[in-house]
Amino acid sequence: MEGDEFAVGCHLSVKTSLGDEIDGQIITFDRPSNILVIQEGSKAGAKCNIRLLKANYIKEFTLLGKGEDPLDVKKCYLDLNSIQAREESAVRQAEIEVERIGIGVTPEAQGIFDALSKTLPVRWDRTVIVVMNEVRVSSPYLSENVTGGTSAANERVKKVLEHERKRLQARAPGQ
């Protein structure tokens, strides 16, 4: 795959070793990373899909023709606001998911946290599960380790905790 095959503007039909078939125009080829950037769809004014493809996964390709630079600023439009909003949303979601993972806790403790989080707002305070910002569940995460909060909140957490422990014990023998 040397020479002009991956020149900017070329139209290719690509079959990957993973079974994907991609038709599009080359936006760029980065030799150091061996990544080919292809713009799928070519109708004027239509939205296009951009694919990043590691060239190692190309099983075969056909050069369909040569075209103009697809990134010609007079013909190209990227909705940067939309792209930035999607990136910010993905980062926020990743941060939320990271906060839900306990550090230095057992898989059982994480399972209890996950179960509590289905019905109640929870967060980690090191290895302590904090429920509704008032009830605390400490290791080994049994009913007698539930402290704080109103008696109603405390009882609710104990009930959910006991139910989850029974569910975990019922699953354990079958694993």
TIDREN-431228 format. One record per residue: residue in one letter; x, z, y of N, C-alpha, C in turn. Coordinates in steps of 0.02 Angstrom, whole numbers, plus 50000, padded with zeros to 5 digits. Example, Ala and Ser with C-alpha at 12.3 -4.5 7.8 and 13.67 -1.06 7.14 Angstrom:
NODE   resn      nX      nZ      nY     caX     caZ     caY      cX      cZ      cY
NODE      A   50660   50390   49716   50615   50390   49775   50660   50390   49835
NODE      S   50642   50354   49888   50684   50357   49947   50645   50394   50002
//
This chain:
NODE   resn      nX      nZ      nY     caX     caZ     caY      cX      cZ      cY
NODE      M   50042   50000   49941   50000   50000   50000   50044   50000   50062
NODE      E   50082   49950   50067   50128   49943   50124   50101   49890   50172
NODE      G   50132   49887   50229   50118   49833   50276   50054   49840   50314
NODE      D   50018   49782   50321   49959   49778   50363   49896   49808   50333
NODE      E   49896   49822   50267   49833   49842   50235   49797   49897   50272
NODE      F   49834   49945   50300   49804   50001   50334   49812   49997   50410
NODE      A   49813   49936   50436   49820   49927   50508   49755   49944   50543
NODE      V   49760   49973   50602   49701   49992   50641   49657   49931   50652
NODE      G   49593   49939   50640   49544   49886   50650   49526   49848   50587
NODE      C   49566   49854   50534   49551   49818   50472   49487   49845   50440
NODE      H   49448   49800   50412   49388   49818   50375   49406   49820   50301
NODE      L   49390   49876   50268   49407   49885   50198   49346   49904   50157
NODE      S   49349   49888   50094   49304   49916   50045   49349   49956   49998
NODE      V   49335   50021   49992   49379   50066   49955   49341   50099   49898
NODE      K   49374   50102   49840   49348   50141   49784   49399   50197   49771
NODE      T   49373   50259   49768   49418   50315   49757   49420   50335   49684
NODE      S   49471   50374   49667   49477   50399   49598   49423   50449   49582
NODE      L   49386   50473   49634   49331   50520   49624   49264   50484   49616
NODE      G   49265   50417   49620   49204   50378   49610   49168   50359   49673
NODE      D   49193   50379   49731   49160   50360   49794   49177   50288   49812
NODE      E   49128   50255   49845   49140   50188   49872   49128   50191   49946
NODE      I   49177   50169   49984   49175   50174   50057   49189   50105   50086
NODE      D   49145   50083   50131   49157   50021   50168   49163   50041   50241
NODE      G   49214   50019   50274   49221   50036   50345   49283   50007   50377
NODE      Q   49292   50028   50438   49347   50003   50478   49399   50058   50488
NODE      I   49462   50040   50483   49515   50089   50491   49522   50108   50565
NODE      I   49518   50173   50576   49530   50199   50644   49605   50214   50651
NODE      T   49633   50245   50599   49705   50258   50599   49728   50274   50529
NODE      F   49793   50268   50518   49824   50289   50456   49885   50330   50474
NODE      D   49886   50392   50451   49942   50437   50466   49988   50440   50405
NODE      R   50045   50407   50411   50091   50403   50353   50118   50472   50332
NODE      P   50139   50516   50378   50167   50580   50355   50118   50620   50311
NODE      S   50054   50621   50329   50005   50659   50290   49971   50615   50238
NODE      N   49981   50549   50242   49952   50500   50197   49875   50500   50202
NODE      I   49850   50510   50264   49778   50513   50275   49754   50451   50312
NODE      L   49702   50421   50283   49671   50362   50312   49605   50384   50344
NODE      V   49595   50365   50406   49533   50382   50441   49491   50319   50447
NODE      I   49431   50322   50417   49387   50263   50413   49322   50277   50448
NODE      Q   49300   50228   50487   49234   50232   50520   49186   50191   50479
NODE      E   49136   50226   50450   49085   50191   50411   49029   50169   50458
NODE      G   48997   50114   50442   48942   50088   50484   48972   50051   50543
NODE      S   48944   49994   50557   48974   49954   50611   48923   49923   50657
NODE      K   48860   49942   50652   48809   49913   50696   48819   49940   50767
NODE      A   48817   49896   50814   48827   49915   50884   48775   49966   50904
NODE      G   48797   50020   50934   48752   50071   50959   48728   50120   50907
NODE      A   48741   50105   50843   48719   50150   50789   48769   50207   50782
NODE      K   48745   50263   50757   48791   50318   50744   48833   50301   50683
NODE      C   48895   50321   50685   48942   50306   50631   48967   50370   50599
NODE      N   48987   50365   50538   49017   50420   50502   49092   50410   50500
NODE      I   49130   50463   50512   49203   50459   50509   49225   50494   50446
NODE      R   49264   50461   50404   49289   50490   50342   49365   50496   50346
NODE      L   49390   50554   50324   49462   50563   50317   49476   50561   50242
NODE      L   49519   50517   50222   49530   50504   50152   49605   50507   50137
NODE      K   49623   50550   50091   49693   50553   50069   49706   50489   50029
NODE      A   49756   50451   50050   49769   50385   50019   49785   50390   49945
NODE      N   49810   50448   49922   49825   50457   49851   49762   50448   49808
NODE      Y   49703   50459   49837   49640   50455   49799   49610   50385   49800
NODE      I   49644   50338   49830   49619   50269   49830   49637   50237   49764
NODE      K   49585   50217   49727   49595   50185   49662   49608   50111   49672
NODE      E   49566   50082   49716   49574   50011   49733   49542   49998   49800
NODE      F   49564   49946   49833   49533   49928   49897   49537   49853   49906
NODE      T   49490   49828   49946   49488   49757   49962   49488   49751   50038
NODE      L   49533   49710   50063   49536   49696   50135   49481   49645   50150
NODE      L   49431   49666   50190   49374   49622   50205   49386   49581   50267
NODE      G   49433   49601   50308   49447   49564   50369   49480   49608   50420
NODE      K   49499   49577   50475   49531   49615   50529   49484   49614   50589
NODE      G   49484   49669   50624   49441   49675   50683   49479   49704   50741
NODE      E   49441   49717   50794   49472   49747   50853   49481   49822   50844
NODE      D   49519   49852   50888   49531   49924   50887   49464   49960   50894
NODE      P   49444   50000   50844   49379   50034   50847   49378   50089   50899
NODE      L   49435   50110   50924   49437   50163   50974   49447   50136   51045
NODE      D   49432   50073   51054   49435   50044   51121   49387   50084   51165
NODE      V   49413   50115   51217   49372   50160   51259   49312   50125   51290
NODE      K   49313   50060   51296   49257   50024   51324   49200   50016   51273
NODE      K   49215   50025   51208   49166   50014   51156   49151   50076   51115
NODE      C   49189   50129   51125   49184   50188   51083   49151   50245   51120
NODE      Y   49107   50282   51085   49075   50340   51115   49076   50398   51066
NODE      L   49105   50452   51086   49102   50514   51047   49064   50565   51088
NODE      D   49015   50596   51058   48977   50648   51092   49017   50714   51086
NODE      L   49063   50724   51132   49107   50781   51128   49070   50847   51133
NODE      N   49016   50850   51172   48976   50911   51177   48946   50930   51110
NODE      S   48920   50880   51075   48891   50892   51009   48945   50914   50959
NODE      I   49002   50882   50961   49057   50899   50916   49081   50970   50930
NODE      Q   49088   50988   50994   49111   51055   51012   49059   51108   50992
NODE      A   48995   51093   51001   48942   51140   50981   48942   51152   50906
NODE      R   48952   51099   50867   48955   51106   50794   49016   51147   50773
NODE      E   49072   51136   50807   49132   51175   50791   49121   51249   50807
NODE      E   49093   51264   50866   49081   51334   50885   49032   51367   50837
NODE      S   48981   51331   50816   48933   51358   50768   48967   51373   50701
NODE      A   49009   51329   50679   49044   51339   50615   49092   51399   50619
NODE      V   49125   51406   50676   49171   51463   50685   49132   51528   50686
NODE      R   49075   51530   50722   49033   51590   50724   49009   51609   50654
NODE      Q   48986   51559   50617   48962   51571   50549   49018   51598   50504
NODE      A   49078   51570   50510   49135   51593   50471   49153   51665   50488
NODE      E   49150   51683   50553   49164   51751   50574   49113   51800   50546
NODE      I   49049   51780   50545   48996   51822   50517   49009   51834   50443
NODE      E   49026   51781   50408   49037   51786   50336   49098   51830   50320
NODE      V   49151   51825   50361   49211   51866   50350   49196   51940   50359
NODE      E   49154   51956   50408   49137   52026   50420   49096   52056   50363
NODE      R   49067   52015   50322   49026   52040   50267   49068   52055   50205
NODE      I   49132   52041   50207   49175   52053   50149   49214   52118   50160
NODE      G   49205   52165   50114   49239   52229   50118   49312   52223   50100
NODE      I   49355   52259   50135   49427   52257   50122   49445   52321   50084
NODE      G   49477   52313   50027   49496   52371   49988   49439   52403   49950
NODE      V   49386   52364   49935   49330   52391   49898   49324   52355   49831
NODE      T   49291   52387   49784   49283   52358   49717   49230   52302   49719
NODE      P   49230   52259   49669   49177   52209   49665   49108   52241   49661
NODE      E   49104   52299   49628   49040   52335   49624   49017   52355   49694
NODE      A   49063   52381   49735   49045   52402   49803   49022   52341   49843
NODE      Q   49056   52285   49835   49036   52224   49871   48967   52202   49848
NODE      G   48953   52208   49783   48887   52190   49757   48833   52234   49786
NODE      I   48846   52298   49792   48798   52345   49823   48787   52327   49896
NODE      F   48841   52313   49931   48835   52292   50002   48792   52229   50007
NODE      D   48806   52180   49966   48769   52117   49967   48695   52128   49953
NODE      A   48680   52173   49905   48610   52187   49888   48575   52222   49946
NODE      L   48608   52271   49977   48579   52306   50034   48567   52258   50092
NODE      S   48613   52210   50100   48608   52163   50157   48549   52116   50152
NODE      K   48520   52109   50092   48463   52065   50084   48401   52092   50118
NODE      T   48397   52159   50124   48336   52188   50154   48350   52232   50214
NODE      L   48413   52249   50225   48430   52295   50280   48492   52270   50318
NODE      P   48496   52285   50383   48557   52267   50419   48615   52313   50400
NODE      V   48669   52284   50377   48727   52323   50354   48791   52296   50383
NODE      R   48842   52339   50383   48909   52319   50403   48958   52366   50369
NODE      W   49021   52345   50366   49073   52387   50337   49106   52427   50393
NODE      D   49122   52490   50378   49166   52532   50419   49221   52553   50371
NODE      R   49272   52512   50367   49324   52518   50317   49292   52513   50248
NODE      T   49289   52568   50209   49259   52565   50143   49190   52596   50140
NODE      V   49163   52614   50198   49097   52645   50202   49046   52592   50223
NODE      I   48990   52589   50187   48936   52543   50205   48893   52578   50257
NODE      V   48885   52547   50315   48843   52575   50367   48778   52534   50369
NODE      V   48722   52569   50359   48657   52536   50355   48617   52554   50417
NODE      M   48588   52504   50449   48547   52513   50509   48583   52553   50564
NODE      N   48649   52547   50565   48692   52581   50614   48685   52656   50614
NODE      E   48657   52685   50560   48649   52758   50560   48661   52790   50492
NODE      V   48642   52757   50439   48651   52785   50372   48717   52760   50344
NODE      R   48756   52807   50314   48821   52790   50287   48821   52801   50211
NODE      V   48850   52753   50176   48856   52758   50103   48930   52755   50086
NODE      S   48956   52810   50060   49027   52815   50044   49039   52803   49970
NODE      S   49101   52788   49953   49121   52780   49884   49110   52845   49847
NODE      P   49084   52844   49787   49073   52789   49741   49004   52756   49747
NODE      Y   48973   52760   49805   48911   52724   49821   48852   52744   49776
NODE      L   48844   52810   49769   48788   52838   49732   48740   52869   49782
NODE      S   48680   52886   49760   48629   52916   49804   48655   52978   49839
NODE      E   48694   53019   49803   48719   53080   49835   48773   53067   49887
NODE      N   48796   53004   49893   48846   52985   49943   48814   52955   50005
NODE      V   48747   52959   50010   48711   52932   50067   48702   52989   50118
NODE      T   48726   52977   50180   48721   53028   50232   48698   52996   50298
NODE      G   48674   53039   50342   48657   53018   50410   48590   52984   50415
NODE      G   48570   52971   50476   48507   52936   50489   48447   52981   50482
NODE      T   48389   52953   50497   48327   52990   50489   48313   52999   50415
NODE      S   48271   53046   50398   48257   53057   50327   48224   52996   50296
NODE      A   48181   52962   50334   48148   52902   50309   48199   52846   50295
NODE      A   48245   52837   50342   48297   52786   50333   48342   52804   50274
NODE      N   48360   52868   50270   48403   52892   50217   48370   52880   50149
NODE      E   48306   52896   50142   48270   52886   50080   48264   52812   50062
NODE      R   48253   52771   50112   48248   52698   50100   48313   52672   50071
NODE      V   48370   52692   50101   48435   52669   50077   48447   52694   50005
NODE      K   48430   52758   49992   48439   52785   49924   48398   52746   49873
NODE      K   48336   52728   49892   48293   52691   49847   48322   52622   49831
NODE      V   48344   52586   49881   48374   52520   49871   48439   52527   49831
NODE      L   48478   52577   49846   48541   52589   49811   48529   52603   49737
NODE      E   48482   52646   49722   48466   52662   49652   48441   52600   49615
NODE      H   48398   52562   49648   48373   52500   49617   48430   52452   49602
NODE      E   48477   52444   49649   48532   52397   49639   48579   52422   49584
NODE      R   48591   52487   49580   48634   52515   49527   48603   52501   49459
NODE      K   48537   52509   49452   48503   52495   49389   48511   52421   49371
NODE      R   48503   52379   49421   48509   52306   49410   48580   52288   49387
NODE      L   48631   52318   49419   48700   52305   49401   48715   52329   49330
NODE      Q   48688   52388   49311   48699   52415   49244   48665   52371   49191
NODE      A   48606   52346   49208   48570   52303   49161   48607   52237   49148
NODE      R   48642   52212   49199   48679   52150   49193   48746   52160   49157
NODE      A   48777   52218   49164   48845   52230   49139   48853   52215   49065
NODE      P   48809   52238   49020   48821   52224   48948   48820   52149   48932
NODE      G   48782   52110   48967   48776   52038   48952   48832   51996   48979
NODE      Q   48878   52025   49015   48931   51984   49046   48987   51969   48999
//
